[in-house]
């Protein structure tokens, strides 16, 4: 038995990513595709356990795990043992599909663990409802939700959410809170590590494993985030004053960091997000 849909493709074909098919297979059958599939696929186990073969590698896919198959990748999958294997799957493509999957770290086929199964499953069931709908714009809504689902899988796959990763998150949270509250101060890596009761090396590794950035990359992003708010809401402050308020003593360096992150200088950002007084006066008449 199964519950699936292959929607009629209209203007969705011009979107960066869109659904070709989506469904629930109970049981999932044995598939061997020597030339792969013409489209990308994500499949995850909702019950039982499956076996995936890619090249010379075998992967077990129990409940809470899934796998990604890029287009044209030869593969084989089937139920493991005598159990009934139930899966949920989505097939998709789009003009920016390859770039999107590469940016999410899914350019290679393989298995992944779903950190929060209920969140992913809720998104999938909503996506299935959109695909079944005949309303014109639901195809576009489905495309947006598909993107959210893929991003969620990427984030959840970055952390496996086992006991060790829960410990890592517990250690990182107070460090993030400290940086968010003290971003305007002169913070050294040694002082930050000492405050967290960690070695500088482990602190850097913790940030990389959990957020995929270094501690001072996070600090720079936080400072620029606060600077953007000040540039927009506090016209009375100069760029140099704002730089100092978010922790940069050197205004030139602040401007360089800001432009590297935002592709605009602080002054250009302020101009872009400041209402024209003359225009406001004209509108109020």
SVG drawing of the C-alpha trace seen along z (x, -y; Angstrom):
<svg xmlns="http://www.w3.org/2000/svg" viewBox="-7 -69 51 81">
<polyline fill="none" stroke="black" stroke-width="0.4" points="0.0,0.0 1.1,-3.5 0.1,-7.2 1.8,-9.2 1.3,-11.9 3.2,-13.0 1.9,-16.5 1.3,-18.2 4.2,-20.6 3.3,-24.1 5.2,-27.3 7.0,-25.5 9.5,-24.3 11.0,-27.8 11.6,-27.7 15.0,-27.0 13.6,-23.7 10.3,-21.9 8.6,-18.5 8.3,-15.8 6.9,-13.2 6.2,-12.6 4.8,-9.7 4.7,-7.1 5.6,-3.5 4.3,-0.8 6.0,1.6 9.0,0.1 10.1,2.4 13.4,3.6 14.8,1.1 18.1,1.5 18.8,-1.4 22.1,-0.9 21.8,-4.4 20.3,-6.1 17.2,-8.3 16.8,-11.3 16.0,-13.5 17.3,-14.0 15.6,-12.0 15.4,-12.1 14.0,-9.0 13.7,-8.3 12.5,-5.4 9.2,-5.7 9.2,-2.1 11.3,1.0 14.8,0.9 16.3,0.8 19.6,1.4 21.1,-1.0 24.0,-0.1 26.0,-2.8 29.0,-1.5 30.9,0.9 29.3,-0.6 26.4,0.8 24.4,-1.4 21.7,-0.5 18.7,-2.8 16.6,-2.3 13.8,-4.6 15.0,-8.1 17.6,-7.8 17.3,-8.6 19.4,-8.9 20.0,-11.3 20.4,-10.1 21.7,-12.7 20.3,-12.4 22.0,-9.7 23.8,-8.0 23.6,-4.2 22.1,-2.6 20.1,0.2 17.9,0.4 15.6,2.9 14.1,4.0 16.6,5.4 15.9,8.9 12.2,10.0 10.8,6.8 8.4,4.5 10.2,1.4 8.1,-1.8 9.5,-4.9 8.6,-8.5 10.2,-10.1 10.3,-13.1 11.7,-13.4 12.7,-16.9 14.7,-19.0 15.0,-22.7 17.2,-25.3 19.3,-25.7 18.9,-22.2 22.6,-21.2 23.9,-24.4 21.5,-24.1 22.3,-20.6 26.1,-21.3 25.7,-24.3 23.8,-22.0 26.5,-19.4 24.3,-16.8 26.2,-16.7 27.3,-13.1 24.9,-10.3 24.7,-8.7 22.8,-8.3 22.0,-10.9 20.4,-10.8 17.4,-12.9 17.9,-14.7 14.2,-15.6 12.1,-13.1 8.7,-14.7 9.7,-18.1 10.8,-16.6 7.8,-14.3 5.4,-17.2 7.0,-19.2 6.9,-16.2 3.2,-15.5 2.4,-19.2 4.4,-19.0 2.4,-15.9 -0.8,-17.9 0.4,-20.7 1.4,-18.3 -2.1,-16.8 -3.8,-20.1 -5.0,-21.4 -4.9,-25.0 -2.6,-26.9 -0.2,-28.5 0.1,-25.4 2.9,-24.2 4.9,-27.3 4.1,-26.9 5.3,-23.3 8.5,-24.5 9.1,-26.9 8.4,-24.1 10.6,-21.7 13.5,-24.2 12.7,-24.5 12.7,-20.7 16.1,-20.3 17.6,-23.1 16.2,-21.4 17.8,-18.1 21.1,-19.8 21.0,-21.5 19.9,-18.3 22.5,-16.3 25.2,-18.7 24.5,-17.5 23.5,-13.9 21.8,-14.7 23.2,-11.7 24.3,-12.1 27.7,-13.5 26.2,-16.2 23.6,-17.2 26.6,-17.7 28.3,-19.9 25.2,-22.0 25.0,-22.4 28.6,-23.7 28.1,-26.0 24.8,-27.7 26.4,-29.8 29.2,-30.8 26.8,-32.1 24.9,-33.9 28.1,-35.5 29.1,-36.7 25.6,-38.0 25.7,-40.1 29.3,-41.2 29.9,-41.7 30.9,-45.3 33.8,-44.4 37.4,-43.6 37.2,-39.7 40.3,-37.5 40.1,-33.8 42.0,-33.0 39.6,-35.0 36.6,-33.5 38.0,-30.0 38.8,-30.7 35.3,-32.0 33.9,-28.8 36.3,-26.6 37.6,-25.1 40.9,-25.1 41.1,-27.5 41.6,-24.5 38.5,-22.7 36.4,-25.9 37.3,-26.4 36.4,-22.8 33.1,-23.1 32.1,-26.1 33.1,-24.4 31.3,-21.2 28.1,-22.9 27.9,-26.0 30.5,-25.4 32.2,-28.7 35.0,-29.9 34.2,-31.8 35.4,-35.1 33.4,-34.6 30.3,-34.3 31.4,-37.4 31.9,-39.4 28.4,-38.4 26.9,-39.4 28.7,-42.8 27.6,-43.6 24.0,-42.5 23.9,-45.1 25.7,-47.7 23.0,-47.4 20.3,-48.1 22.2,-51.2 22.8,-52.5 19.1,-52.3 17.7,-53.5 20.3,-56.0 20.9,-58.6 22.6,-60.8 25.5,-58.4 28.4,-58.5 29.8,-55.4 32.9,-55.7 30.7,-56.0 28.8,-52.9 32.0,-51.0 33.2,-51.7 29.8,-50.8 29.9,-47.3 33.5,-46.6 35.7,-48.0 38.3,-50.6 39.5,-50.9 36.7,-52.3 38.5,-51.4 38.7,-47.7 35.0,-47.8 34.1,-49.1 36.1,-46.4 34.4,-43.7 31.0,-45.2 31.5,-45.3 32.9,-41.8 29.7,-40.5 27.1,-42.8 28.7,-43.7 27.8,-47.3 29.8,-49.9 28.1,-51.1 27.3,-54.4 25.7,-52.7 23.7,-50.4 22.5,-53.5 21.5,-55.3 19.7,-52.2 17.6,-51.8 16.9,-55.5 13.7,-57.1 14.0,-60.2 12.7,-63.1 11.6,-65.0 9.6,-62.0 7.9,-61.7 7.0,-65.4 5.4,-65.0 3.4,-62.0 2.1,-63.7 0.6,-66.6"/>
</svg>
